[in-house]
Amino acid sequence: MRMLFLTTGLPSAIGGERLRPLNFLRYFPKDWQIKLLSFVGSETEKELLKNPFLANISVGTVTLPKYKSYLNCLQGIPNGEPLEVAYYKSSQMHKLVEEELRSVKYDIIFCHLLRMAPYALKYPGPKKVLDLVDALSLRYALSSKFRKGTFKFIEGIESQRLRKYEPWVSQEFDLNLTASSSDKIYLGNLGVKNLAVLENGIDLGWASEPAYGKLDLHKIVFFGNFRTFHNIDAVMYFYKKIFPLIKQKVKKAKFVVAGANIPRCIMKIKKDKSVDIFADVADIRPLIRDACVS
């Protein structure tokens, strides 16, 4: 079996949108011949290729700096294209995909995230799989209600564009995957066909290492990648609306926030002595293993 695997960033254990494709590559049959084509933001990002799970996989990369992606988005605004797709537009990636499909007879093209779907559209031979993960039109529709200013406007428009784009592009794929049944139901109602749920999991061996000592009965932990608005919103809502109620009952309650890309608005709450913040930690387990709630 030969597979061409397309993703917006090199798979790694940092960030949910990188971890899911890494686990796909970990658990595909070992005798499959897989070619990974991925965007990188800079040359230094290629350090992620040292991951042992990518050792036996052939990899090709296209460097796409942020400034080019922002220009792509500006050009995509007037033509009705979702910014999720415009951000990753690249003639170089189109050329790389075309060269691969011309030189090798692939059985499957696997696109991780809607953003990579355009790179598989015009090739009728191989079977095509699109890992949508989330219903993006729903995600933007929900978050736009809580956004302010420019982001509120942009996400409202993006949701409308994606409601049309998701069913249109998915009809070109033999299988469309989501990570939850709620996303599947929503996308099915939009008209997306050939849907299946493939939930995210966790490596129990990684997660079940013995705790050090007793649980800290005052410790509440939130951990995640704060590049996404809903994680930021969750922390701020909890801190402002729920944590004060907890502290009325548990005076020594401690709120711990840990993860990647922590924004300034969250860093500011560190001045509260009942809050600890840990940014870009290499291993999250020491911070969460003694928490009474996470």
C-alpha positions, 0 to 999 in steps of 0.5 A, a space after each residue: 500500500 502506497 500513501 501520500 500523506 498531506 498535512 499543514 505542519 510536521 507531525 509532533 507531540 506538541 499541539 493537537 493538530 500535530 499530534 493526531 497526524 503523528 498517531 496516524 503515522 505511528 499506527 499505520 501498518 509498518 509495511 505501507 510505503 508512506 510519503 509525507 508532504 508538509 508545510 514548515 514555517 521556517 528551516 528550524 521547524 525541520 528539527 521535528 523530523 528527528 521524531 523516531 516515529 518519522 524515521 522510516 517515512 519519506 518526507 518533503 517540505 514546503 516553507 511557508 512563512 507567516 507573511 505569505 500566508 497573511 498575503 494569501 488571506 488578503 487575496 482570499 477575502 474578495 473571492 469568497 474562499 475560506 481563510 482556513 484554505 487561503 492561508 495554506 495556498 501554495 503553488 510550490 505545494 501543488 507542484 510537489 504533490 503533482 510531481 509525486 503523483 506523476 512519479 509514483 502510483 499511490 493507492 491513497 491520498 490522505 489529507 489531514 485537515 480541510 486546509 490540505 483538501 485542495 491539493 488532492 482535488 484534481 487527481 482521480 486515481 487514488 482513493 482519498 481520505 479527508 481528516 476534517 477532525 472538527 466541523 470548522 463552520 460550527 466552531 467559528 459560528 460558536 466562537 464569533 458570539 464571544 469575540 469582539 471587534 475585527 475577530 467577531 466579524 471575520 469569524 462570522 464570515 468565515 463560518 458562512 463560507 465554510 458552511 458552503 465549502 465543507 459539503 462541496 469539497 468533501 464530496 471529492 473524498 471517499 472517506 471524511 473523518 471527524 473526531 466526535 459524533 457531534 461534529 459528524 451529526 452537524 456535518 451530515 446535516 450540512 450535506 457532507 457524505 461518507 462520514 465516519 468518527 475516529 475519536 482522539 485517544 491517549 497513550 495509556 502507557 504515557 499517562 499512567 506513570 505512578 504519581 509522586 506522593 499524594 494528590 494535592 486536594 487544592 490543585 486544579 489544572 487546565 492544560 492545552 494549546 492556547 493558539 485556539 480561542 476556545 481554550 483561552 476563553 475557557 480559562 478566562 471564564 473559569 478564572 472570572 466566574 467559577 474559581 471565585 466560587 470555589 475559593 469561597 469554600 476552599 480558601 487554599 484552592 490553586 488554579 494552575 494553567 499550563 501549555 503552549 502559546 499562552 497569551 498575554 491576557 492569561 499571563 496577566 492573571 499570574 499576579 493572583 497568588 492563587 494562580 500559577 502559569 507554566 508556559 511551553 513546558 517540555 513534559 506536562 505530566 509532573 504538573 498534572 499527576 498530583 492535581 485533584 481536578 484537571 
